[in-house]
Amino acid sequence: MDNDQTVFQNPEPSVPQESVPTPALPSQPQAEPGPVQSNLPPASNYQSDTVKTSSPIKKLLKILLGVFVIFSLIAIVFFVVLPNFSKNAGGTVTLKYWGLWESSKTMQGIISDFERENPNIKVEYARQDIKQYRERLLTRINNGTGPDIFRFHNTWYPMLSGVLLPLPSDVISKSDFSKNFYPVVQKDLVKNGAIYGIPLEVDTLSLFINTQLLSSAGLNPPTNWVDFINDARIMTTKDENGKIKVAGAGLGTYDNITHASDIVSMLFLQNTVDPNNLQASSARGADALSFYSSFATDANNVWDNTLDPSILAFSKGNLAMYFGYSWDYFNIKLQSPNLTFEIVPVPQLPDRSVAMASYWVEGASVKSTHQKEAFLFLKYLSRKDVVEKLYADEAKERPFGEPYARIDLADTLKQNQNVYTFVSQAPYASSSFFADSTFDNGLNQQSNTYLGNAVNSMLNGSSPQSAFDTLSQGVLQVLHKYGQ
């Protein structure tokens, strides 16, 4: 990892009557026929007795049948008609809304405003546990007990395509979607010409730098990878045995690097490697893996696999440069309130800028029985004033809200560099299913397992090309599993 090395190479009911026997006549001259005698009572008497016997039973049956019908009608009205009437009349349609990160208290502000504007609709917000969330979401939607509106990760479309409802143009038009949201959002959420979600936030991988360590070394935040390498080496301190005491940068290994998959994926994207078609960029992919691992394997290594997880090392002041997302700010401050650091854009290769985006989206269920009302709520969530109110309510509970996904609100964050950096990179950001912290147990995590194996194999002596080839084969299987 020499200073003058190329960072990335770029090669390529009836009653029966009884039968009465006729008596045999003696053989004698025939007499005139006369009436035949019978022991049976006259027909008129028989029929009269029958009617007298069955009439009370028929009347009783009719009464019982009538009572049954009346009670059945009452039950239908009570258990079916009235509930449906109450759901669909006079402000009683109820939408179930599943969220992940925000508390009910935070969300209640915008929900109450929506309910005032739409008095026939109520919204029940339920914050979900991220563990097993994707599986639970799919199961509940498919059995008819799921939410009408729910949050999902921007990379989950392949896993949720069967339950996501496309948004009609009266919710948001394609032109408005293109005008209001960043290119990465359009690429992720527009499929076959249809829009499948509304993002309330956007986030990008950024560089956190320990201000004291940077200042003590007389350095400025690096903007390119050559400067990043040099600065990382300068800020790394080791003991007499070569053991790292303060690490210059948190990358190179996998298991103790927070967001390792995102960092490697960012390097892939910067080196024009398409995560959806790794085989087409084999050499460039191997170069990116080699570059990443060199921070731990090089003779002048600035990181190794014996150190604390990178976010913990940074919080303790034992790591100079850390790659993280906006929510990491809160975790770091919670761990070390007095730690001073700045957040800047990630380093770039010459002549092009590429960042890594990872964010969450609100979508509607195709199984919702209140699709019209769900669309009204999603349209409401896309409004500029609503997003601003939500950010303000979030900022009441923490230093800042989720970075705006709307382009026209980015500049309002400039006064807070801690949050502005994340949206400043959004115009040139791309996304990848290698994103971590989605807890999906599906496309993302399965792909990341192969990625982790690739990095670890290089640390154990495998060549970057061999590691990348194995990675691409494994990821291809995962993509096919999810219809990609």
ROBA-343330 format. One line per 10 residues: number of its first residue (from 1); for each residue x, y, z of N, C-alpha, C. Coordinates in steps of 0.2 Angstrom, whole numbers. Layout:
NUM) X Y Z X Y Z X Y Z ~ ...
% end
This chain:
1) 4 -6 0 0 0 0 4 6 0 ~ 9 7 -5 13 12 -6 10 19 -8 ~ 13 24 -6 9 31 -7 8 32 -15 ~ 13 29 -19 12 31 -26 8 25 -30 ~ 5 20 -26 2 15 -30 -5 17 -32 ~ -7 14 -38 -14 15 -40 -19 12 -35 ~ -23 16 -33 -28 14 -28 -32 9 -31 ~ -36 10 -36 -40 5 -40 -38 4 -47 ~ -36 -2 -49 -35 -3 -56 -42 -3 -60 ~ -42 -1 -66 -48 -1 -70 -47 -5 -77
11) -46 -11 -77 -46 -15 -83 -54 -17 -85 ~ -55 -18 -85 -62 -20 -86 -68 -22 -81 ~ -471 -169 18 -474 -174 23 -480 -177 21 ~ -482 -183 18 -488 -187 16 -488 -193 20 ~ -495 -196 21 -496 -202 25 -498 -207 21 ~ -494 -213 20 -496 -218 16 -502 -222 18 ~ -506 -224 13 -512 -228 15 -511 -236 14 ~ -514 -240 18 -512 -247 18 -516 -250 12 ~ -514 -255 9 -517 -259 4 -522 -264 7 ~ -528 -264 5 -533 -269 8 -535 -274 3
21) -534 -281 5 -535 -286 0 -543 -287 -1 ~ -544 -288 -7 -551 -290 -9 -553 -297 -8 ~ -559 -298 -4 -560 -305 -2 -562 -309 -9 ~ -560 -316 -8 -562 -320 -14 -569 -321 -14 ~ -572 -321 -20 -580 -323 -20 -581 -330 -22 ~ -586 -333 -19 -588 -340 -21 -590 -341 -28 ~ -589 -346 -31 -591 -347 -37 -599 -348 -38 ~ -602 -344 -40 -609 -343 -41 -611 -339 -46 ~ -617 -339 -48 -619 -334 -54 -618 -327 -51 ~ -615 -324 -56 -613 -317 -55 -620 -313 -53
31) -619 -309 -48 -625 -304 -46 -623 -297 -48 ~ -627 -293 -48 -626 -286 -50 -621 -283 -45 ~ -616 -280 -48 -611 -277 -43 -614 -272 -38 ~ -612 -273 -32 -614 -268 -27 -608 -265 -24 ~ -609 -261 -19 -603 -258 -16 -599 -263 -12 ~ -592 -262 -12 -588 -266 -9 -587 -264 -2 ~ -588 -269 3 -587 -267 10 -580 -267 12 ~ -579 -263 16 -572 -262 19 -572 -261 26 ~ -567 -263 30 -566 -262 37 -563 -256 39 ~ -560 -252 34 -557 -246 35 -562 -240 36
41) -560 -236 40 -565 -230 41 -566 -226 35 ~ -571 -223 34 -572 -219 28 -566 -214 27 ~ -565 -213 20 -560 -208 18 -560 -202 22 ~ -566 -199 22 -567 -193 25 -565 -192 32 ~ -566 -198 36 -564 -198 43 -557 -199 43 ~ -554 -203 39 -546 -204 39 -543 -197 38 ~ -545 -194 33 -541 -187 31 -542 -182 37 ~ -548 -182 39 -550 -177 45 -545 -179 51 ~ -544 -185 52 -540 -187 58 -533 -185 57 ~ -531 -186 51 -524 -184 49 -522 -176 50
51) -527 -172 47 -526 -165 48 -526 -163 55 ~ -530 -166 59 -531 -164 66 -524 -166 69 ~ -521 -171 67 -515 -174 71 -509 -169 69 ~ -508 -168 62 -502 -164 60 -502 -157 60 ~ -507 -154 60 -508 -146 60 -504 -143 66 ~ -504 -145 72 -501 -142 78 -493 -143 77 ~ -491 -148 74 -483 -149 73 -481 -144 67 ~ -485 -144 62 -483 -139 57 -483 -132 59 ~ -488 -130 63 -488 -123 66 -482 -122 71 ~ -480 -127 74 -474 -127 79 -468 -126 75
61) -467 -130 70 -461 -129 65 -460 -123 62 ~ -466 -120 60 -466 -113 57 -464 -108 62 ~ -466 -109 68 -465 -104 73 -457 -104 75 ~ -455 -110 75 -447 -111 77 -443 -109 71 ~ -445 -110 65 -442 -108 59 -441 -100 59 ~ -447 -97 60 -447 -90 60 -443 -87 66 ~ -443 -90 72 -438 -88 77 -431 -88 75 ~ -429 -94 72 -422 -95 69 -420 -89 64 ~ -425 -88 60 -423 -83 54 -422 -76 58 ~ -427 -75 62 -426 -68 66 -419 -67 69
71) -418 -73 73 -411 -72 77 -405 -72 72 ~ -406 -76 66 -400 -76 62 -399 -69 59 ~ -405 -65 57 -405 -58 55 -402 -54 60 ~ -404 -55 66 -401 -50 71 -393 -51 72 ~ -391 -58 72 -384 -59 72 -380 -56 66 ~ -383 -57 60 -379 -54 54 -379 -46 55 ~ -384 -43 57 -384 -36 58 -379 -34 64 ~ -379 -38 69 -375 -36 75 -367 -37 74 ~ -366 -43 71 -359 -45 70 -356 -43 63 ~ -360 -42 58 -357 -41 51 -358 -34 49
81) -365 -32 49 -367 -26 46 -364 -20 50 ~ -366 -20 57 -364 -14 61 -356 -13 61 ~ -352 -19 62 -345 -17 62 -342 -14 55 ~ -345 -17 50 -343 -14 43 -345 -7 43 ~ -351 -6 45 -354 1 45 -349 6 49 ~ -347 3 55 -343 8 59 -336 9 56 ~ -334 4 52 -327 5 49 -327 9 44 ~ -333 10 40 -333 14 34 -337 20 34 ~ -340 22 40 -344 28 40 -341 32 46 ~ -342 38 45 -341 43 50 -334 43 54
91) -329 42 50 -322 43 53 -319 37 56 ~ -321 31 54 -319 25 58 -315 20 54 ~ -313 22 48 -309 17 44 -302 17 48 ~ -299 12 49 -293 11 53 -287 8 49 ~ -282 12 48 -276 10 45 -271 7 50 ~ -268 2 49 -263 -1 53 -256 1 50 ~ -252 4 53 -245 7 51 -240 4 55 ~ -235 0 52 -230 -3 55 -223 1 54 ~ -220 4 59 -214 7 59 -208 3 62 ~ -202 6 62 -197 3 65 -193 7 70
101) -191 13 69 -186 17 73 -190 22 77 ~ -195 25 75 -198 31 78 -203 28 83 ~ -203 32 89 -208 30 94 -215 32 92 ~ -220 30 96 -227 32 94 -228 39 96 ~ -224 41 101 -225 48 103 -222 53 98 ~ -217 51 95 -214 55 89 -219 55 83 ~ -222 50 82 -226 49 76 -233 52 77 ~ -235 53 83 -242 55 84 -243 62 82 ~ -238 66 81 -240 73 79 -242 73 72 ~ -239 70 67 -241 70 60 -247 66 59
111) -248 60 63 -254 56 63 -260 60 65 ~ -260 64 70 -265 68 73 -267 73 68 ~ -262 76 65 -264 81 59 -267 78 53 ~ -265 72 51 -268 68 46 -276 67 48 ~ -277 64 54 -284 62 56 -288 68 56 ~ -286 74 58 -290 80 58 -292 82 51 ~ -287 81 46 -288 83 39 -293 77 36 ~ -293 71 39 -297 66 36 -300 63 42 ~ -306 66 44 -309 63 50 -313 56 49 ~ -313 54 43 -315 47 42 -310 41 43
121) -304 43 44 -298 39 44 -294 39 51 ~ -293 34 54 -289 33 60 -283 29 58 ~ -277 31 61 -271 28 60 -268 25 66 ~ -267 18 66 -264 15 72 -257 13 71 ~ -252 17 74 -245 16 73 -242 11 78 ~ -238 6 75 -235 1 80 -228 1 78 ~ -224 2 83 -217 1 82 -215 -6 82 ~ -211 -9 77 -210 -16 77 -202 -17 79 ~ -201 -23 82 -195 -25 83 -191 -27 76 ~ -185 -25 75 -182 -26 69 -180 -34 68
131) -180 -37 74 -178 -45 73 -184 -48 70 ~ -182 -52 65 -187 -56 61 -193 -52 58 ~ -192 -45 57 -197 -41 55 -199 -42 48 ~ -194 -44 43 -196 -45 36 -200 -51 36 ~ -198 -57 39 -202 -63 39 -209 -62 42 ~ -209 -58 48 -216 -57 51 -220 -53 47 ~ -217 -48 43 -221 -44 39 -224 -48 33 ~ -220 -52 30 -223 -56 24 -228 -61 27 ~ -227 -64 32 -232 -69 35 -239 -66 36 ~ -238 -60 40 -244 -57 42 -248 -54 36
141) -245 -51 31 -248 -48 25 -251 -54 21 ~ -248 -59 20 -251 -65 16 -256 -68 20 ~ -257 -68 27 -263 -72 30 -268 -66 31 ~ -267 -60 29 -273 -55 30 -273 -52 36 ~ -268 -52 40 -268 -49 47 -262 -44 47 ~ -259 -42 42 -253 -37 41 -256 -30 41 ~ -251 -26 41 -252 -18 41 -254 -16 34 ~ -257 -10 34 -259 -7 28 -253 -3 25 ~ -249 0 29 -243 3 27 -238 1 32 ~ -232 1 29 -226 -2 33 -220 1 30
151) -215 0 34 -208 3 33 -204 -3 30 ~ -200 -2 25 -195 -7 23 -189 -4 20 ~ -183 -8 20 -177 -5 17 -177 -5 10 ~ -173 0 8 -173 2 0 -171 -4 -4 ~ -167 -9 -1 -165 -14 -5 -169 -20 -5 ~ -175 -20 -2 -179 -26 -1 -184 -27 -6 ~ -185 -23 -11 -190 -24 -16 -190 -31 -19 ~ -184 -34 -21 -184 -41 -23 -188 -46 -18 ~ -187 -45 -12 -190 -49 -7 -198 -48 -5 ~ -200 -41 -7 -207 -39 -5 -211 -37 -11
161) -208 -39 -17 -212 -37 -23 -219 -40 -24 ~ -220 -45 -21 -227 -48 -21 -232 -45 -17 ~ -230 -41 -12 -234 -38 -7 -234 -30 -7 ~ -230 -28 -11 -230 -20 -12 -235 -18 -17 ~ -238 -13 -15 -243 -10 -19 -241 -4 -23 ~ -241 -4 -30 -238 2 -34 -243 8 -32 ~ -239 14 -32 -243 20 -30 -246 23 -37 ~ -252 25 -37 -255 28 -43 -253 36 -43 ~ -254 38 -49 -251 45 -50 -254 50 -46 ~ -261 49 -43 -264 54 -39 -261 54 -32
171) -256 49 -31 -253 49 -25 -246 54 -26 ~ -243 52 -31 -237 56 -33 -235 54 -40 ~ -235 59 -44 -233 58 -51 -226 56 -52 ~ -224 53 -58 -217 52 -60 -213 58 -60 ~ -216 63 -63 -212 70 -63 -211 72 -56 ~ -216 72 -52 -215 75 -45 -210 70 -41 ~ -210 64 -42 -206 59 -39 -198 61 -41 ~ -198 62 -47 -191 63 -50 -188 70 -48 ~ -193 75 -47 -191 82 -45 -189 82 -37 ~ -193 78 -33 -192 79 -26 -187 74 -23
181) -185 68 -26 -181 64 -23 -175 62 -27 ~ -170 60 -24 -163 59 -27 -163 53 -32 ~ -158 53 -37 -158 48 -42 -158 41 -39 ~ -154 40 -33 -154 33 -30 -161 31 -28 ~ -165 36 -26 -172 34 -24 -176 32 -30 ~ -175 35 -35 -178 34 -41 -176 27 -44 ~ -170 25 -44 -167 19 -46 -170 13 -42 ~ -170 14 -35 -172 9 -30 -180 8 -30 ~ -184 13 -31 -191 12 -30 -195 13 -36 ~ -192 14 -42 -196 14 -48 -195 8 -52
191) -200 3 -52 -199 -3 -56 -204 -4 -61 ~ -202 -5 -67 -206 -6 -73 -211 0 -73 ~ -209 5 -72 -213 12 -73 -217 13 -67 ~ -217 9 -62 -222 10 -56 -217 12 -50 ~ -220 16 -46 -217 19 -40 -220 15 -34 ~ -215 12 -30 -217 7 -25 -216 10 -17 ~ -215 16 -16 -214 18 -9 -212 26 -9 ~ -213 28 -3 -211 35 -2 -206 35 4 ~ -200 38 3 -194 38 8 -195 44 12 ~ -195 43 19 -195 49 23 -188 51 25
201) -183 48 23 -176 49 25 -172 46 20 ~ -165 49 20 -160 46 16 -154 46 20 ~ -149 41 19 -143 41 23 -138 39 19 ~ -132 41 20 -126 39 16 -120 38 21 ~ -116 33 19 -110 31 22 -105 37 22 ~ -103 40 28 -99 45 29 -93 44 33 ~ -88 49 33 -82 48 37 -82 52 43 ~ -81 49 49 -81 52 55 -73 52 57 ~ -71 58 59 -64 59 61 -63 62 68 ~ -59 59 72 -57 62 78 -54 68 78
211) -57 74 80 -54 80 79 -48 81 82 ~ -47 79 88 -41 80 92 -35 76 89 ~ -36 70 87 -31 66 83 -29 69 77 ~ -34 72 73 -32 75 67 -28 82 68 ~ -31 86 73 -27 92 74 -20 91 77 ~ -19 86 81 -13 84 84 -8 82 78 ~ -10 79 73 -6 77 67 -5 83 62 ~ -8 88 63 -8 94 58 -11 92 52 ~ -16 88 52 -19 86 45 -26 89 44 ~ -28 89 38 -35 91 36 -39 85 34
221) -45 85 34 -49 79 32 -47 77 25 ~ -46 71 24 -44 68 17 -50 68 12 ~ -49 70 6 -55 70 1 -53 65 -4 ~ -47 62 -4 -46 56 -9 -43 51 -5 ~ -42 45 -9 -39 39 -6 -32 39 -4 ~ -28 43 -8 -21 43 -7 -20 47 -1 ~ -23 53 0 -22 56 7 -25 52 12 ~ -30 49 11 -33 45 17 -28 40 19 ~ -25 36 15 -20 31 16 -14 35 21 ~ -12 40 18 -6 44 22 -8 46 28
231) -14 49 29 -17 51 35 -18 46 40 ~ -20 40 38 -21 34 42 -15 32 45 ~ -10 32 41 -3 29 44 0 34 49 ~ -1 41 47 2 46 52 -2 45 59 ~ -8 44 59 -12 44 65 -12 38 69 ~ -9 33 66 -8 26 69 -2 26 74 ~ -3 24 80 2 23 84 2 16 87 ~ 9 13 87 10 6 89 15 6 95 ~ 14 1 99 19 0 105 25 -3 102 ~ 30 -5 107 37 -7 105 36 -14 101
241) 31 -18 102 30 -24 99 26 -24 93 ~ 24 -18 91 20 -17 84 13 -18 85 ~ 11 -18 92 4 -19 93 0 -12 92 ~ -5 -11 88 -8 -5 87 -12 -2 94 ~ -10 4 96 -13 7 101 -19 12 99 ~ -17 16 94 -22 20 91 -22 18 84 ~ -28 16 81 -28 14 74 -30 20 70 ~ -27 21 64 -28 26 59 -34 26 56 ~ -37 20 54 -43 20 50 -46 13 52 ~ -53 13 52 -56 7 53 -59 3 47
251) -54 -1 44 -56 -5 38 -50 -10 37 ~ -52 -15 33 -47 -20 32 -49 -27 34 ~ -52 -28 39 -55 -34 42 -62 -34 41 ~ -66 -39 43 -73 -39 42 -77 -40 49 ~ -75 -45 53 -79 -46 59 -79 -41 64 ~ -74 -37 64 -73 -31 69 -74 -24 66 ~ -76 -24 60 -78 -18 57 -85 -16 56 ~ -87 -11 60 -94 -9 59 -96 -7 52 ~ -101 -9 49 -103 -8 42 -97 -10 37 ~ -94 -16 38 -89 -18 34 -92 -19 27
261) -97 -22 26 -100 -24 20 -102 -17 16 ~ -104 -12 19 -106 -6 16 -99 -3 13 ~ -94 -3 17 -88 0 15 -85 -4 9 ~ -85 -10 9 -83 -14 3 -87 -13 -3 ~ -94 -12 -2 -98 -11 -7 -97 -4 -10 ~ -95 1 -6 -94 8 -8 -88 7 -13 ~ -83 3 -11 -77 3 -15 -78 -1 -22 ~ -83 -6 -22 -85 -9 -28 -88 -3 -32 ~ -93 1 -29 -96 6 -33 -92 11 -36 ~ -87 13 -32 -82 18 -34 -78 15 -40
271) -76 9 -40 -72 6 -45 -76 3 -50 ~ -82 5 -51 -87 3 -57 -88 -4 -57 ~ -89 -7 -51 -91 -14 -50 -99 -14 -49 ~ -103 -18 -53 -110 -18 -52 -111 -24 -47 ~ -114 -23 -41 -115 -28 -36 -120 -33 -39 ~ -125 -31 -44 -129 -36 -47 -126 -40 -52 ~ -120 -39 -54 -117 -42 -60 -109 -42 -58 ~ -108 -46 -53 -101 -46 -51 -96 -49 -56 ~ -99 -54 -60 -95 -58 -64 -92 -53 -70 ~ -96 -48 -72 -94 -43 -77 -88 -39 -75
281) -86 -39 -69 -81 -34 -67 -76 -38 -62 ~ -74 -44 -64 -70 -48 -60 -64 -45 -58 ~ -60 -42 -62 -53 -39 -61 -54 -33 -56 ~ -59 -29 -58 -59 -23 -54 -62 -24 -47 ~ -66 -30 -47 -69 -32 -40 -63 -35 -36 ~ -59 -38 -39 -53 -41 -35 -48 -35 -33 ~ -47 -30 -37 -43 -24 -35 -46 -21 -29 ~ -53 -20 -29 -56 -17 -23 -56 -21 -17 ~ -56 -28 -17 -55 -32 -11 -48 -31 -9 ~ -43 -31 -14 -36 -31 -12 -35 -24 -8
291) -37 -19 -11 -36 -12 -8 -39 -12 -1 ~ -45 -15 0 -48 -15 7 -44 -19 12 ~ -42 -25 10 -39 -29 15 -32 -27 16 ~ -29 -23 12 -22 -20 13 -21 -16 19 ~ -27 -13 22 -26 -9 28 -25 -13 34 ~ -26 -19 33 -25 -24 39 -19 -28 37 ~ -17 -30 31 -12 -35 29 -6 -31 27 ~ -6 -25 26 1 -22 24 6 -21 29 ~ 12 -21 28 17 -20 33 16 -14 37 ~ 13 -9 34 11 -2 38 4 -2 39
301) 2 -8 42 -6 -9 43 -8 -4 48 ~ -14 -1 47 -17 4 52 -23 1 56 ~ -24 -6 55 -30 -9 58 -28 -17 58 ~ -31 -20 63 -30 -28 63 -37 -31 67 ~ -37 -37 66 -43 -41 69 -43 -42 77 ~ -38 -39 80 -38 -40 87 -41 -34 91 ~ -42 -29 87 -45 -23 90 -53 -23 91 ~ -55 -18 96 -62 -18 97 -66 -17 91 ~ -72 -18 91 -77 -16 85 -75 -9 83 ~ -75 -7 77 -73 0 75 -77 5 78
311) -84 4 79 -88 10 82 -86 11 90 ~ -84 5 93 -82 5 100 -75 9 100 ~ -71 6 96 -64 9 96 -64 17 95 ~ -68 19 90 -69 26 89 -72 30 95 ~ -77 27 98 -80 30 104 -75 31 110 ~ -70 26 110 -65 26 116 -60 31 114 ~ -59 34 108 -54 38 106 -48 34 103 ~ -49 28 102 -43 24 100 -43 22 92 ~ -47 26 89 -48 26 81 -49 32 78 ~ -44 34 74 -45 41 71 -50 42 66
321) -51 37 61 -56 38 56 -61 32 56 ~ -67 33 55 -72 28 56 -78 30 51 ~ -80 24 47 -85 25 42 -92 23 45 ~ -97 28 45 -103 27 48 -109 30 45 ~ -115 29 47 -121 32 45 -123 37 51 ~ -129 41 49 -131 46 54 -133 43 60 ~ -136 37 61 -138 35 67 -132 33 72 ~ -126 32 69 -120 31 73 -118 36 77 ~ -120 43 75 -118 48 79 -121 48 86 ~ -128 46 86 -131 45 93 -128 40 97
331) -126 34 94 -123 29 98 -116 31 100 ~ -112 34 96 -106 37 99 -106 42 104 ~ -111 46 104 -112 51 109 -114 48 115 ~ -118 43 115 -121 40 120 -115 36 124 ~ -111 34 120 -105 30 123 -100 35 126 ~ -98 41 123 -93 45 124 -96 53 123 ~ -100 55 128 -103 62 127 -98 68 125 ~ -92 67 128 -87 72 127 -82 71 121 ~ -83 66 117 -79 65 112 -80 70 106 ~ -75 73 104 -76 78 98 -74 75 92
341) -78 76 87 -77 73 80 -81 77 75 ~ -78 76 69 -82 79 63 -84 74 58 ~ -89 76 54 -92 71 49 -91 74 42 ~ -87 71 38 -86 73 31 -88 68 26 ~ -88 70 20 -89 65 14 -84 60 14 ~ -85 54 11 -80 49 10 -75 51 5 ~ -69 48 5 -64 49 0 -66 46 -7 ~ -64 49 -12 -65 48 -19 -59 46 -23 ~ -61 43 -28 -56 42 -34 -56 48 -38 ~ -50 49 -42 -50 55 -46 -56 55 -51
351) -58 61 -53 -63 63 -58 -70 60 -57 ~ -72 57 -52 -79 54 -51 -80 54 -44 ~ -87 55 -42 -89 54 -35 -94 49 -34 ~ -93 45 -30 -98 39 -28 -99 38 -21 ~ -105 38 -18 -106 37 -11 -111 31 -11 ~ -111 29 -5 -115 23 -3 -122 25 1 ~ -128 23 -2 -134 25 2 -137 19 5 ~ -140 20 11 -144 15 14 -150 19 18 ~ -156 17 16 -161 21 19 -168 17 20 ~ -173 19 23 -179 16 24 -185 19 21
361) -190 16 19 -196 18 14 -202 16 17 ~ -208 20 16 -214 18 18 -218 16 12 ~ -221 10 12 -225 7 7 -232 4 9 ~ -236 2 4 -243 0 5 -243 -7 4 ~ -247 -11 7 -248 -18 6 -254 -19 1 ~ -252 -24 -4 -257 -26 -9 -263 -29 -6 ~ -262 -32 0 -268 -35 3 -272 -30 8 ~ -271 -24 8 -274 -19 12 -282 -19 9 ~ -286 -19 14 -293 -18 12 -296 -11 12 ~ -291 -6 13 -292 1 13 -287 4 9
371) -286 2 3 -281 5 -1 -282 12 -3 ~ -288 14 -4 -289 21 -5 -286 26 1 ~ -288 24 7 -286 27 13 -278 27 14 ~ -276 21 12 -268 20 13 -265 25 8 ~ -267 26 2 -264 30 -3 -265 37 -1 ~ -270 39 3 -271 46 5 -266 47 10 ~ -264 42 15 -259 43 20 -252 44 17 ~ -251 40 12 -244 40 9 -243 47 5 ~ -248 49 2 -248 56 -1 -247 61 4 ~ -250 61 10 -249 65 15 -242 65 18
381) -239 59 18 -232 58 21 -227 61 16 ~ -229 62 9 -224 64 5 -224 72 4 ~ -228 75 8 -228 82 8 -223 86 12 ~ -220 91 9 -215 95 12 -216 97 19 ~ -222 100 20 -223 102 27 -223 97 32 ~ -226 91 30 -226 85 34 -220 82 36 ~ -215 82 31 -208 79 32 -205 84 37 ~ -206 91 36 -202 95 41 -205 95 48 ~ -211 94 49 -214 93 55 -211 87 59 ~ -211 81 55 -208 75 57 -201 76 60
391) -197 79 56 -190 80 57 -190 84 64 ~ -194 89 65 -194 94 71 -196 89 77 ~ -201 85 76 -203 81 81 -198 76 83 ~ -194 73 78 -188 69 80 -183 72 83 ~ -182 78 81 -176 82 84 -178 84 92 ~ -184 83 94 -185 85 101 -183 79 105 ~ -182 73 103 -180 67 106 -172 66 106 ~ -169 69 101 -162 68 99 -159 74 96 ~ -152 74 95 -149 80 92 -152 82 85 ~ -154 77 81 -157 79 75 -161 73 72
401) -165 75 67 -170 70 65 -167 66 59 ~ -171 62 56 -168 58 50 -167 63 44 ~ -161 62 41 -159 67 36 -165 67 30 ~ -166 72 28 -172 73 23 -171 69 16 ~ -176 66 14 -175 62 7 -177 67 2 ~ -181 73 4 -183 77 -2 -177 82 -3 ~ -176 83 -10 -170 87 -12 -171 94 -10 ~ -178 97 -10 -179 104 -9 -178 106 -1 ~ -176 101 3 -176 102 10 -168 101 12 ~ -164 99 8 -157 98 10 -154 104 12
411) -155 110 9 -151 116 11 -153 118 18 ~ -159 116 21 -161 118 27 -157 115 33 ~ -153 110 31 -149 107 36 -142 109 36 ~ -140 114 32 -133 116 31 -130 119 38 ~ -135 122 42 -132 125 48 -130 119 53 ~ -131 113 52 -129 107 56 -125 102 52 ~ -118 103 52 -114 99 48 -114 92 50 ~ -116 91 56 -117 84 58 -122 80 54 ~ -127 83 52 -132 80 48 -132 81 41 ~ -129 87 39 -129 89 32 -125 85 28
421) -119 83 30 -115 78 26 -118 73 23 ~ -123 70 27 -126 64 25 -131 65 19 ~ -134 71 18 -138 73 12 -134 76 7 ~ -128 79 9 -124 82 4 -121 77 -1 ~ -121 70 1 -118 65 -4 -124 62 -8 ~ -130 63 -6 -135 59 -9 -136 60 -16 ~ -134 66 -19 -135 67 -26 -131 62 -30 ~ -125 60 -28 -121 55 -31 -120 48 -28 ~ -125 47 -24 -125 40 -20 -129 35 -24 ~ -126 29 -23 -129 23 -26 -131 18 -20
431) -134 13 -21 -136 8 -16 -134 1 -18 ~ -134 -3 -13 -132 -10 -14 -135 -15 -9 ~ -136 -21 -11 -139 -26 -6 -134 -28 -1 ~ -128 -26 -2 -123 -28 3 -123 -23 10 ~ -129 -19 10 -130 -15 16 -131 -19 22 ~ -128 -17 27 -129 -21 34 -134 -18 38 ~ -135 -21 44 -140 -18 49 -147 -18 46 ~ -149 -22 41 -156 -23 39 -159 -29 43 ~ -155 -33 45 -158 -39 49 -163 -43 45 ~ -162 -44 39 -167 -46 34 -167 -54 34
441) -162 -57 36 -161 -64 35 -163 -67 28 ~ -161 -63 23 -163 -64 16 -157 -62 12 ~ -159 -58 7 -155 -56 1 -148 -53 4 ~ -150 -48 9 -144 -44 11 -139 -48 15 ~ -142 -51 21 -138 -55 25 -134 -61 22 ~ -138 -64 18 -135 -70 14 -129 -68 10 ~ -130 -62 6 -125 -60 2 -119 -57 6 ~ -120 -54 12 -115 -52 16 -111 -58 19 ~ -114 -63 20 -110 -69 23 -105 -71 18 ~ -107 -71 11 -102 -73 6 -96 -67 6
451) -98 -61 7 -93 -56 7 -88 -56 13 ~ -91 -58 19 -87 -59 24 -82 -64 23 ~ -84 -70 20 -80 -75 19 -74 -74 14 ~ -76 -69 10 -71 -67 5 -65 -63 8 ~ -67 -58 12 -62 -54 16 -58 -59 21 ~ -61 -63 24 -58 -67 29 -53 -72 26 ~ -55 -74 20 -51 -79 16 -44 -75 14 ~ -45 -69 12 -39 -65 10 -34 -64 16 ~ -37 -63 22 -33 -62 28 -30 -69 30 ~ -32 -74 27 -29 -81 28 -25 -83 23
461) -23 -79 18 -19 -80 13 -21 -81 6 ~ -28 -81 5 -31 -82 -2 -29 -76 -6 ~ -29 -77 -13 -28 -72 -17 -34 -68 -18 ~ -34 -61 -19 -40 -57 -20 -44 -60 -26 ~ -41 -62 -31 -45 -64 -37 -49 -71 -35 ~ -46 -75 -32 -49 -81 -29 -55 -80 -25 ~ -54 -75 -20 -59 -73 -15 -65 -70 -19 ~ -63 -66 -24 -69 -62 -27 -73 -67 -32 ~ -69 -72 -35 -73 -77 -39 -78 -81 -35 ~ -75 -83 -29 -80 -87 -24 -86 -83 -22
471) -84 -76 -21 -89 -72 -19 -95 -71 -24 ~ -92 -70 -30 -97 -69 -36 -102 -75 -37 ~ -99 -81 -36 -103 -87 -37 -108 -87 -32 ~ -106 -86 -26 -111 -87 -20 -116 -81 -21 ~ -115 -75 -22 -120 -70 -23 -124 -71 -29 ~ -122 -74 -34 -126 -76 -40 -132 -81 -38 ~ -130 -86 -33 -135 -90 -31 -140 -87 -27 ~ -138 -82 -23 -143 -78 -19 -147 -74 -23 ~ -145 -71 -28 -149 -67 -32 -154 -71 -36 ~ -152 -77 -38 -157 -81 -42 -162 -84 -37
481) -160 -85 -31 -165 -87 -26 -171 -82 -25 ~ -169 -75 -26 -174 -70 -25 -176 -67 -32 ~ -175 -71 -37 -178 -69 -43 -174 -63 -47 ~ -168 -62 -45 -164 -57 -49 -159 -60 -54
% end
